[in-house]
Amino acid sequence: MNLEQKIMADMKDAMKAKNEAALRGLRAVKAAIILAKTSEGSGGELKAEDETKLLQKLVKQRKDSLEIYKQQNREDLAVKEEEEISVIEKFLPQQMSADELKAELQTIIAETGASGPGDMGKVMGAATKKLAGRADGKAISATVKELLTK
């Protein structure tokens, strides 16, 4: 069962349960999938890694909005964003803990032979490919910066 089929099944369940929060999040994912499938060069199908990137993008957009809403004291909108984030994250692979991420990045740093902050690009390239979907880009970047400046 691909992501689109899972989303459709969950949408039916959310409609039956009258779960508006879940329905909002699922509709957003479905719209993004349709948009990606109909865009030029996609060929009408999404690969698993494209689906993961799409979901990560949606979560990132909502986290950015959430931050803005909190700064502007719009708790009503912030709650909606948090609900949608929790719905979308159910379809992402399990995220790595900070300790797991640090250990994995130390291995990547050793493999690439990076020695200082100037090698951050080399490490980030390898890390984003290897950890795609399992860790947030901001977390990877911050941890790599921390490890290379020691």
C-alpha positions, 0 to 999 in steps of 0.5 A, a space after each residue: 500500500 503506497 502513501 496515497 492509499 494509506 492517506 485515503 484510508 485514513 481520510 475515510 476513518 477520520 471522516 467517520 470519526 468526525 476528526 477535523 484535525 486529522 482530516 485537515 492534515 490528511 487533506 493537506 498531504 493528499 493535495 501535496 501528493 496530487 500536486 507532485 504527481 501532476 507536476 512536470 517531470 514526475 511521470 505521474 508516480 512518486 517514489 518512496 524517497 519522494 514521498 518522504 521528502 514531500 512529508 518532511 517539507 509539509 512538516 517543516 512548513 507547519 513548524 515554521 508557521 507554528 513558530 510565527 503564530 507563537 511569536 504573534 500570540 495566535 494560540 488558536 492557529 498554533 494549535 491547528 498547526 501542531 495537530 496537523 504536524 502530529 498527523 503528518 509525522 505518523 507517515 514519516 519514518 521514526 526520527 533518530 534521537 539526539 544521541 543516535 544522530 550524534 553517533 551516526 554523524 561521528 561515523 560519517 565525519 570519520 568516513 569523509 575525513 573531515 577535520 574542521 568547520 571548512 569540511 561541513 559541506 562535505 559532511 552535510 552532503 553525505 549525512 543528508 543522503 544517509 539520514 534522509 527521512 530519519 533526521 531533521 536537516 536543522 538538527 543534522 546541521 547543528 550537530 555537524 557544526 558542534 562536532 566539527 568545531 570541537 
